[in-house]
Amino acid sequence: MSHAKLVVLGGGPGGYAAAFLAADLGMEVTLVEAETRLGGSCLLRGCIPSKALLHVAKILNETKHMGEWGIEFASPKINIDALRARKDKVISTLSTGLAGLAKRRNVKWIPAKGTFLASNKLKLERTDTPGVVEELTFDRCILASGSRPAKIPAFDIGSPRVMDSTGALELAEVPESFLVIGGGYIGLEMGTVYAELGSKVSVVELTNGLLPGADRDLVRPLQKRLEKVFANIYLETKVAGVRDVGDAVEVTFQNADGSNERKDRYGRVLVSVGRKPNSNDIGLENTKCQIDPRGFVLTDDQQRTADPHILAIGDVAGEPMLAHKASHQGRVAVEALHGAPSTFEPLAIPAVVFTDPEIAWAGLTEDQAKKSGRAVEIAIYPWAASGRAQSLARTEGLTKMLIDPETDRILGVGIVGVGAGELISEGVLAIEMGCTARDIADSIHPHPTLSETMAFANEAYFGTATEIYKPRAEGRK
């Protein structure tokens, strides 16, 4: 049995960020990760490979629309093996880099599945040397075990044709037809990839709109574009069953109320209905940690659990299940252990859907404001008035500000359009710094850029936007 002062259980964005910061602050750190590579789900089978493939999808799509500019491209030839190899190279490069950073920081990395035997003891089942089992005691542990794709038992039929997001990213083939079950961001991103690679993609969603939880005015431009990219979008429709019929998957559909049953066949089916925290099967019952009904480990604002030996961060510690939230919580947890008055209390956690167009938002959403009864003023700047958007022939976007009518403070920001994910950070900073609409409107933005729509949306709030006519609201200065 060996002993560690600080163990980080999980080598994803939260885990390695915590381990590296702890080492930088002079702590003795042991990082336990079941994979034989660092990076977690985000790097190995999530954020990074999906964005690499979405880049390819974007290029393929752009070549289809350059005819408007008098430029014609021949139909692309897709080498799926080379595409898969390039995607894997991106993963390998980043993962190797993380291993190098761990070594330079003297972080001890143990490739093993860790299971709690007690509040201060782990069983380690080595993954680099199968069959070897060790025990490790510790003073403190930061739990960063992440999450996994949620499964619906009725769809788990043991067929390779029925995949989760991990299977879809493996790119075993580009099927003639491809069904995405679930209209959330993962399903829409992967549907976009397969559609541009040549599959006839359909999406089925139980609710009455894509991307449940996002404001409808942000989703509308994306849905309009996807209606042209995808073969079908079935809303208020449920999947009653799936069956492998050899060369295809037979899917039974029903209306949301169970009526009008019908069937269709698809070469591959992606089940994308959310993610579940990795809190079971790791021995938490042998600790004092408390878990809510959804499987999330409960923490305070310093990421401490009910067990004085254990802190928890990232997906396992609650929503939103986003890599950048996990990394930030990792820093909070380490700083708290180091004695700093650090707390996790963000005013805005940005969310980005990397479709085409992208959707990004931060802070209060219009839907949340309506549900809570909070009074807000909404200012919108349509990208049709943006010179930069016109030059890109991408005028479907908009920039939206939610503003406190009493103080003019920025409460929320939403953007839909190309590069929205790169633009949202200004909104995050504005919310966190308590900026007013006047602060943003009076900050000089470069022209012609899409970033200046942030300033223009706030000018619209005051009725002074140059490129659109929107009279000043009475009493607003």
C-alpha positions in Angstrom: 0.0 0.0 0.0 1.2 3.5 -0.9 0.1 6.9 0.3 -0.5 10.2 -1.5 -1.2 13.7 0.0 -3.5 14.6 -2.9 -5.2 12.3 -5.3 -7.1 13.5 -8.4 -9.4 10.8 -9.6 -10.0 11.4 -13.3 -7.8 12.8 -16.0 -10.3 14.9 -18.0 -10.4 18.7 -18.3 -11.3 19.1 -14.7 -8.9 16.5 -13.4 -5.8 17.4 -15.2 -6.4 21.2 -14.6 -6.7 20.5 -10.9 -3.7 18.2 -10.8 -1.5 20.7 -12.8 -2.5 23.7 -10.7 -1.9 21.8 -7.4 1.6 20.8 -8.6 2.3 24.4 -9.6 1.3 25.5 -6.1 3.8 23.0 -4.6 1.5 20.2 -3.7 2.5 16.5 -4.1 -0.1 15.2 -6.6 -1.1 11.7 -7.8 -3.4 11.6 -10.8 -5.4 8.4 -11.3 -7.0 7.9 -14.7 -8.6 4.6 -16.0 -7.6 5.4 -19.6 -4.1 4.9 -20.8 -4.1 8.4 -22.1 -5.0 11.7 -20.4 -7.7 14.0 -21.7 -10.9 12.3 -20.6 -14.1 12.1 -22.6 -13.7 15.7 -23.9 -10.4 15.0 -25.6 -10.6 11.3 -26.4 -14.2 10.9 -27.5 -16.1 14.2 -27.3 -15.3 17.9 -27.6 -12.1 17.8 -29.6 -12.7 15.0 -32.1 -16.2 16.3 -32.8 -15.0 19.8 -33.4 -12.3 18.5 -35.7 -14.9 16.7 -37.8 -17.2 19.8 -37.7 -14.4 21.8 -39.2 -14.4 19.3 -42.1 -18.1 19.6 -42.4 -18.0 23.3 -42.5 -15.4 23.3 -45.3 -17.5 20.8 -47.3 -20.6 23.0 -46.8 -18.9 26.2 -47.9 -17.7 24.7 -51.2 -21.4 24.0 -52.0 -22.3 27.7 -51.7 -19.4 29.4 -53.4 -21.3 29.3 -56.7 -23.0 32.5 -55.6 -19.5 34.1 -55.9 -18.9 32.6 -59.3 -16.6 29.9 -58.0 -17.4 26.2 -58.7 -15.8 23.2 -57.0 -15.9 19.6 -58.2 -17.6 17.1 -55.9 -15.2 16.2 -53.1 -13.7 12.8 -52.8 -13.7 11.6 -49.2 -11.1 9.2 -48.0 -12.8 8.1 -44.8 -9.6 6.2 -43.6 -7.5 9.4 -44.0 -10.2 11.5 -42.3 -10.3 9.1 -39.3 -6.5 9.0 -39.1 -6.3 12.8 -39.1 -9.0 13.0 -36.3 -7.0 10.5 -34.3 -3.8 12.4 -34.8 -5.4 15.5 -33.3 -6.3 13.5 -30.2 -2.9 11.8 -30.0 -1.0 15.1 -30.3 -3.0 16.8 -27.5 -3.0 13.7 -25.2 0.8 13.3 -25.6 1.2 16.9 -24.8 -0.8 16.5 -21.5 1.4 13.5 -20.5 4.5 15.6 -21.1 3.1 18.4 -19.0 2.3 16.0 -16.2 5.8 14.7 -16.2 7.4 18.2 -16.2 5.3 19.1 -13.2 6.2 15.9 -11.4 2.6 14.8 -11.3 2.6 11.1 -10.6 0.1 9.5 -13.1 -1.2 6.0 -12.5 -3.3 4.4 -15.3 -5.9 2.6 -13.2 -9.6 2.4 -12.4 -10.0 3.9 -8.9 -12.7 2.6 -6.5 -13.2 4.0 -3.0 -12.7 1.4 -0.3 -13.1 4.1 2.4 -13.1 7.9 2.7 -9.3 7.9 2.4 -8.5 4.7 0.5 -8.7 3.7 -3.2 -8.4 0.3 -4.9 -6.5 0.7 -8.1 -7.0 -1.8 -10.9 -4.2 -1.0 -13.3 -5.1 -0.6 -16.9 -1.5 -0.5 -18.2 -0.8 -3.9 -16.5 -4.1 -5.8 -16.4 -4.6 -8.0 -13.4 -2.5 -5.9 -11.1 -4.5 -4.4 -8.2 -3.0 -2.0 -5.7 -4.3 0.1 -2.8 -3.6 3.8 -2.3 -4.4 5.9 0.8 -4.6 9.7 0.7 -5.1 12.8 2.7 -7.4 14.5 0.2 -9.0 13.4 -3.1 -10.5 15.6 -5.8 -13.1 13.4 -7.6 -13.3 14.3 -11.3 -14.8 11.1 -12.7 -16.8 12.9 -15.4 -19.9 11.5 -17.2 -20.9 9.1 -20.0 -23.7 8.9 -22.6 -27.1 8.2 -21.2 -28.7 5.0 -22.4 -32.3 4.0 -23.0 -32.6 0.2 -22.2 -35.1 -0.4 -24.9 -32.6 0.9 -27.5 -29.6 -1.0 -26.2 -30.1 -4.0 -28.5 -26.4 -5.0 -28.9 -26.2 -3.9 -32.5 -23.2 -2.0 -33.8 -25.6 -0.1 -36.0 -27.1 1.5 -32.9 -24.5 3.9 -31.5 -23.9 6.5 -28.8 -21.7 9.6 -29.5 -18.5 7.6 -28.9 -19.5 5.1 -31.6 -20.5 7.9 -34.0 -17.1 9.6 -33.6 -15.3 6.4 -34.5 -16.5 6.9 -38.2 -16.8 3.2 -38.9 -18.6 4.2 -42.1 -20.6 6.9 -43.7 -24.0 5.2 -44.1 -26.5 6.0 -46.8 -29.1 6.9 -44.1 -28.5 8.0 -40.5 -31.0 8.7 -37.8 -30.3 10.9 -34.7 -32.5 10.2 -31.7 -32.5 13.4 -29.7 -32.4 17.0 -30.9 -29.8 18.3 -28.4 -26.4 19.7 -29.2 -24.5 16.5 -29.5 -27.0 14.9 -31.8 -27.2 18.0 -34.0 -23.4 18.4 -34.2 -22.9 14.7 -35.2 -25.9 14.9 -37.6 -24.2 17.8 -39.3 -21.0 15.9 -39.7 -22.6 12.8 -41.2 -24.9 14.9 -43.5 -21.9 16.8 -45.0 -20.0 13.5 -45.4 -22.9 12.2 -47.5 -25.4 10.5 -45.3 -29.1 11.2 -45.6 -29.7 12.4 -42.0 -33.0 12.5 -40.1 -33.5 13.8 -36.5 -36.3 12.9 -34.1 -37.1 14.9 -31.0 -39.8 14.3 -28.4 -40.4 18.0 -27.6 -41.7 20.6 -30.0 -38.3 22.2 -30.8 -34.7 21.5 -31.3 -32.2 22.3 -28.5 -34.7 22.3 -25.6 -33.6 25.0 -23.1 -32.2 27.4 -25.6 -34.1 30.6 -26.5 -36.3 30.0 -29.6 -35.1 33.1 -31.4 -31.6 31.7 -31.3 -32.6 28.3 -32.4 -34.8 29.5 -35.3 -32.0 30.4 -37.8 -30.2 27.1 -37.1 -33.4 25.0 -37.5 -34.1 26.8 -40.8 -30.7 26.0 -42.1 -30.8 22.4 -40.9 -34.1 21.8 -42.7 -32.0 22.2 -45.9 -29.1 20.1 -44.7 -31.1 17.2 -43.1 -33.5 15.0 -44.9 -36.1 15.1 -42.1 -36.6 16.8 -38.7 -39.4 15.0 -36.7 -40.6 17.1 -33.8 -43.1 15.9 -31.1 -42.2 12.4 -32.1 -41.1 9.5 -30.0 -39.2 6.3 -30.9 -41.3 3.4 -29.8 -38.7 0.8 -30.7 -35.6 -0.2 -32.7 -34.8 -3.5 -34.3 -31.7 -4.8 -36.1 -32.9 -6.4 -39.4 -29.4 -7.3 -40.7 -28.5 -4.6 -43.2 -30.4 -1.8 -41.4 -32.1 -0.8 -38.2 -35.9 -0.7 -38.3 -37.2 2.2 -36.2 -40.8 2.5 -35.0 -42.1 6.1 -34.6 -45.1 7.5 -32.9 -46.6 10.9 -32.3 -45.9 12.2 -28.8 -49.3 11.0 -27.7 -48.6 7.5 -28.9 -50.8 7.7 -32.0 -49.9 7.3 -35.7 -47.3 4.5 -35.5 -45.0 4.2 -38.5 -41.7 2.5 -39.4 -38.6 3.3 -41.4 -35.1 1.9 -41.9 -31.7 3.4 -41.4 -28.1 2.3 -41.9 -27.0 3.7 -38.6 -28.8 5.1 -35.5 -27.3 7.5 -33.0 -28.9 7.6 -29.6 -28.1 11.0 -28.2 -30.3 11.7 -25.2 -27.9 13.3 -22.7 -25.2 12.2 -20.3 -25.1 10.7 -16.9 -22.5 11.4 -14.1 -20.0 8.7 -13.4 -20.9 8.4 -9.7 -21.9 4.7 -9.6 -19.5 1.7 -9.5 -16.7 3.8 -7.9 -17.4 2.9 -4.3 -18.9 6.2 -3.1 -21.2 4.2 -0.8 -18.0 3.5 1.2 -17.5 7.3 1.8 -19.6 10.0 3.4 -20.3 11.7 0.0 -24.0 12.5 -0.6 -25.5 11.9 -4.0 -28.7 13.4 -5.4 -31.5 11.4 -7.2 -29.9 12.1 -10.6 -26.5 10.8 -9.5 -24.7 14.0 -9.0 -22.3 14.3 -6.0 -23.4 17.2 -3.8 -20.8 19.9 -3.0 -20.5 23.3 -1.4 -19.2 26.5 -3.2 -15.6 25.3 -2.6 -16.4 21.9 -4.2 -16.2 20.1 -0.9 -18.4 17.1 -0.4 -20.0 15.9 2.9 -16.9 13.7 3.3 -14.0 15.9 4.7 -11.5 13.9 2.7 -13.2 14.4 -0.8 -14.0 17.2 -3.1 -15.8 16.8 -6.4 -15.7 18.8 -9.7 -17.0 18.7 -13.2 -19.7 16.6 -14.7 -20.0 14.3 -11.6 -20.7 17.4 -9.5 -23.7 18.7 -11.4 -24.9 20.6 -14.4 -24.0 22.2 -16.7 -21.8 19.3 -17.8 -19.2 21.4 -19.7 -15.5 21.0 -19.9 -14.7 24.7 -19.1 -16.9 24.5 -16.0 -15.0 21.4 -14.9 -11.6 23.2 -15.4 -12.8 26.2 -13.4 -14.1 24.1 -10.6 -10.8 22.2 -10.5 -9.0 25.5 -9.9 -11.5 26.4 -7.1 -11.0 23.1 -5.4 -7.2 23.3 -5.4 -7.2 26.9 -4.3 -9.6 26.0 -1.5 -7.2 23.2 -0.4 -4.3 25.6 -0.6 -6.1 28.0 1.8 -7.3 30.6 -0.6 -10.8 32.1 -0.2 -11.8 30.7 -3.6 -15.4 29.9 -4.3 -17.4 28.7 -7.4 -20.0 31.4 -7.9 -20.0 32.3 -11.6 -22.6 34.8 -12.9 -22.2 33.3 -16.4 -21.1 29.9 -17.7 -21.1 30.1 -21.5 -22.7 27.3 -23.6 -21.9 26.8 -27.2 -23.5 24.6 -29.9 -20.9 24.1 -32.6 -23.4 23.6 -35.5 -23.6 25.8 -38.5 -24.6 28.4 -37.6 -23.3 28.2 -34.1 -25.4 29.2 -31.1 -23.9 30.6 -27.9 -25.3 32.0 -24.7 -24.3 33.1 -21.3 -26.0 34.4 -18.2 -29.7 34.8 -18.0 -31.8 33.5 -20.9 -35.1 34.9 -22.0 -36.8 31.6 -21.2 -35.4 31.7 -17.7 -36.4 35.3 -17.2 -40.0 34.5 -18.2 -40.2 31.5 -15.9 -38.8 33.4 -12.9 -40.9 36.5 -13.6 -37.9 38.7 -13.8 -38.3 41.9 -15.7 -35.7 42.4 -18.5 -35.3 44.5 -21.6 -34.2 42.7 -24.7 -32.1 44.3 -27.4 -31.5 42.5 -30.7 -29.1 43.4 -33.5 -29.9 41.4 -36.7 -26.8 40.4 -38.7 -28.5 41.3 -41.9 -27.4 44.9 -41.0 -23.8 43.8 -40.4 -21.3 44.6 -43.2 -19.1 41.7 -42.1 -22.0 39.2 -42.2 -23.0 40.5 -45.6 -19.5 40.0 -46.9 -19.6 36.4 -45.7 -23.1 35.8 -47.1 -24.1 34.7 -43.6 -26.8 37.2 -42.6 -29.1 34.7 -40.7 -27.5 35.5 -37.3 -28.4 37.9 -34.5 -26.9 39.2 -31.3 -29.2 39.5 -28.3 -28.7 41.3 -25.0 -30.8 40.8 -21.8 -30.6 44.0 -19.8 -31.9 45.0 -16.4 -34.3 47.9 -17.0 -33.6 49.5 -13.7 -29.8 49.6 -13.8 -29.0 48.9 -17.5 -26.7 46.0 -16.4 -26.1 43.2 -18.8 -27.8 40.1 -17.4 -27.5 37.7 -20.4 -26.1 37.4 -23.9 -27.2 35.2 -26.8 -25.7 34.9 -30.2 -26.5 32.8 -33.2 -24.3 32.9 -36.3 -21.0 31.9 -37.7 -18.3 32.0 -35.0 -20.8 32.6 -32.1 -18.7 30.5 -29.8 -15.7 32.9 -30.4 -17.8 36.0 -29.7 -19.6 35.0 -26.5 -16.6 35.6 -24.2 -17.1 39.3 -24.4 -20.6 38.7 -23.1 -19.3 36.5 -20.3 -16.8 39.2 -19.2 -19.5 41.9 -19.4 -21.8 40.0 -17.1 -19.1 39.0 -14.6 -17.8 42.6 -14.5 -21.2 44.1 -14.0 -21.1 46.1 -17.2 -24.0 48.2 -18.3 -25.3 48.5 -21.8 -23.6 51.9 -22.1 -20.2 50.3 -21.2 -20.4 48.0 -24.2 -22.0 50.5 -26.6 -19.3 53.0 -25.8 -16.4 50.5 -26.2 -14.9 50.9 -29.7 -15.1 47.7 -31.6 -13.2 47.0 -34.8 -15.0 47.3 -38.2 -16.0 45.4 -40.1 -16.3 42.5 -37.7 -19.0 40.3 -36.2 -17.8 41.3 -32.8 -19.1 44.9 -33.3 -22.6 43.5 -33.3 -22.1 43.3 -29.5 -21.8 47.0 -29.4 -24.5 47.6 -31.9 -27.0 45.5 -29.9 -26.5 47.8 -27.0 -26.8 50.8 -29.2 -30.1 49.4 -30.3 -31.1 49.3 -26.6 -30.7 53.1 -26.5 -32.2 53.6 -30.0 -29.0 54.9 -31.5 -27.8 52.0 -33.7 -26.6 53.4 -37.0 -27.5 50.6 -39.3 -31.0 49.9 -38.0 -33.8 52.2 -37.1 -35.3 51.4 -33.7 -36.6 54.5 -31.8 -35.3 55.2 -28.4 -37.5 53.9 -25.6 -39.1 56.6 -23.6 -37.0 57.6 -20.6 -33.9 55.7 -21.7 -30.7 57.7 -21.7 
